[in-house]
């Protein structure tokens, strides 16, 4: 199984559920042409507009529906850090339990969610727990013997 963690593209400034700006739309188009993303078997995204808009061109190109998953949303105002990290871990554990060897999941989320995921995902690289994702950046991982190893893409 592979997991690809993607931060949404550059968004418009504003409060609330801001969509992508013109730069973010270009990033989404570029992502849809990236060779490492052509073989994904499932696209799962946060319900926020910017996440949905980031994966829409890829979804269209490879013919996969986007699964909207509230557990991929950024940290909520009413949520403690502990509860947020628990939500991220719960989602990843469930995904890993249900996923098969050939599954290749693209998860499009937010900087805080992805940072939490890097902290709870058992990897062979402790530096990843400090990785901050830039807009439209993705990292790919493959599970082997209980550890997730970063793939070169």
C-alpha positions in Angstrom: 0.0 0.0 0.0 1.1 3.5 -0.7 0.0 6.8 0.9 0.6 10.1 -0.9 0.1 13.2 1.4 -0.7 16.3 -0.5 -1.2 19.8 0.8 -3.8 21.8 -1.1 -2.7 24.5 -3.6 -2.3 28.2 -2.9 -5.6 29.7 -1.7 -7.2 33.1 -1.9 -6.7 35.3 1.1 -9.8 35.6 3.3 -11.6 34.1 6.2 -13.4 30.8 6.1 -13.4 28.3 3.3 -11.3 30.1 0.8 -11.0 28.6 -2.7 -7.7 28.4 -4.7 -6.4 31.5 -6.3 -5.0 31.6 -9.9 -1.6 30.3 -8.7 -3.4 27.4 -6.9 -5.4 26.6 -10.0 -2.2 26.3 -12.0 -0.6 24.1 -9.3 -3.7 21.8 -9.4 -3.3 21.5 -13.2 0.5 20.7 -12.8 -0.3 18.1 -10.2 -2.8 16.4 -12.6 0.1 15.8 -15.0 2.6 14.5 -12.4 3.7 11.0 -13.3 3.7 9.8 -9.6 0.0 10.6 -9.3 -1.3 8.8 -12.4 -1.6 5.4 -10.7 -3.5 6.4 -7.6 -6.4 4.1 -6.9 -8.3 6.5 -4.5 -8.4 10.2 -4.0 -9.6 11.3 -0.6 -9.8 15.0 0.3 -10.7 17.4 3.1 -14.2 19.0 2.6 -12.6 22.5 2.2 -12.9 24.1 -1.2 -9.2 24.5 -1.7 -8.5 20.8 -1.1 -11.4 19.7 -3.4 -10.2 22.1 -6.1 -6.6 20.9 -5.9 -7.5 17.3 -6.7 -10.3 18.0 -9.2 -8.1 18.2 -12.4 -6.4 14.9 -11.4 -9.7 13.3 -10.6 -11.0 14.2 -14.0 -7.9 13.2 -15.9 -7.6 9.7 -14.3 -11.3 9.1 -14.0 -11.6 8.7 -10.2 -14.2 10.2 -7.9 -13.1 12.4 -5.0 -14.0 10.9 -1.7 -14.7 13.8 0.7 -13.6 12.9 4.2 -14.3 15.2 7.2 -11.6 13.5 9.2 -9.0 15.1 6.8 -10.2 18.6 7.7 -7.9 21.0 9.5 -8.0 21.4 13.2 -11.3 23.0 14.4 -11.6 25.8 16.9 -13.4 23.6 19.4 -10.8 20.8 19.1 -7.9 20.3 21.4 -4.5 19.5 20.0 -4.8 16.0 21.6 -8.2 15.4 20.1 -6.9 16.6 16.7 -3.9 14.3 16.7 -6.2 11.5 17.8 -8.5 12.2 14.8 -5.6 12.1 12.4 -4.2 8.8 13.9 -7.7 7.2 13.9 -8.1 8.0 10.2 -4.7 6.7 9.3 -5.2 3.5 11.3 -8.6 2.8 9.7 -7.2 3.4 6.2 -4.2 1.1 6.8 -6.5 -1.6 8.2 -8.8 -1.5 5.2 -6.2 -0.9 2.5 -4.7 -3.7 0.3 -1.2 -4.1 -1.0 -2.0 -2.6 -4.4 -3.9 0.4 -3.0 -2.4 3.8 -3.7 -4.2 6.5 -1.7 -3.9 10.3 -2.4 -4.8 12.2 0.7 -5.3 16.0 0.1 -5.4 18.0 3.3 -4.0 21.0 5.2 -0.6 21.9 6.7 -1.7 21.2 10.3 -3.3 17.8 9.4 -0.2 16.7 7.4 2.2 17.8 10.1 0.2 15.7 12.6 0.2 12.8 10.2 4.0 13.0 9.9 4.2 12.8 13.7 2.0 9.7 14.1 3.0 7.7 11.0 5.7 5.2 11.9 8.6 6.0 9.5 12.2 5.2 9.2 13.1 8.9 9.1 12.5 10.9 12.3 13.2 14.2 10.5 9.8 13.8 8.8 8.0 14.6 12.0 9.2 18.2 11.5 8.4 18.4 7.8 6.2 21.4 6.9 4.3 21.0 3.6 4.3 23.8 1.2 1.2 24.5 -1.0 0.8 21.8 -3.6 3.7 19.7 -2.2 3.3 16.0 -1.8 5.3 13.1 -0.2 4.7 9.5 -1.0 5.2 6.5 1.3 5.1 2.8 1.1 4.6 0.4 4.0 7.1 -2.3 4.6 7.4 -4.4 7.8 5.5 -2.0 9.9 7.4 1.2 8.8 6.5 3.7 6.2 9.4 4.5 3.9 9.5 7.7 1.8 9.5 7.1 -1.9 11.4 9.2 -4.4 9.0 10.9 -6.8 
